[in-house]
Amino acid sequence: MLIAMAALLLGLGGYAVLCAVKPFGPCRRCRGAGEIERFRKARRCPRCRGKRLRLRVGRRAHNAWRRTHQVGNR
């Protein structure tokens, strides 16, 4: 049980470092291409709007926490 908890903390710590160093990851829908094929036509990805990158979930949570903390300290 102790090993599992240590592995979980190590994994979460690694993801936190990844979110701090590289806050943007490739879009999951277009896989970072910026375009998707729909009805045999290439069109701009609606999820990332053709920018190829999306803000990671961990970074989005961190930004929301910081925003809430700042509003609470005013």
N, C-alpha and C positions, 0 to 999 in steps of 0.2 A: 504494500500500500504506500509506503514511504517513497519507493522508487517511482511509482505512478504519479504521485503528487509532484515529485521533483521534475519528472519529465514534462508534466503539464505546465509547471511554472517556467521551465526552460523554453518550452514552445511558445508560451504567451510572451515571455520576455523577448524572444527572437522576433516575433511578429510586431511587437511594440517598437523595436529598433528598426525593423524594416519600414514601418509606417512613418517613423521619424526621418529616416534617411531618404526613402523613396515614397512620398505620399501618393503618387499616382501609379496605377497599374494598368495593364492593357484591358480594354473593354472586353467583357465576356461574351457579348453578343456577336461582335464582328471579329473577335480575337485579335484586335489591334490593327485591322486592315483599314477601318474607316468606312468601308462599304459592305453592304450585304446584297446577296442576290435574291430578288423577289420576282417571280414569274419570268425567269430567265433574263432579267434586266438588273444591272448593277445600280444601286441607289445608295444614298448617304445613310449611314447607320442612325436610326432615330434615338438610340440610347446615348451615344457619345457625341452625336451631331457631327460626325466625321472627324472629330479631333483625335481619335484613336486611343485616348486615355480617359480613365475615370478615377475619381478619388476613392481610395481604399476604404473599406468599412471601418477599420480601426481608426483611421485618421478622421473620418466623419464623426465617429463617436467622441474622439478626443476634442475636436473643434466644438462640438455641442457642449461638452463638459466645461471647456474653458469659457465659452460664451455665457453659460449659466452661472459659473463662478464669478465672472466679472460683473454681471448684472446684480448678483446677490451682495457684492461688496460695495456697491455704490451708496 
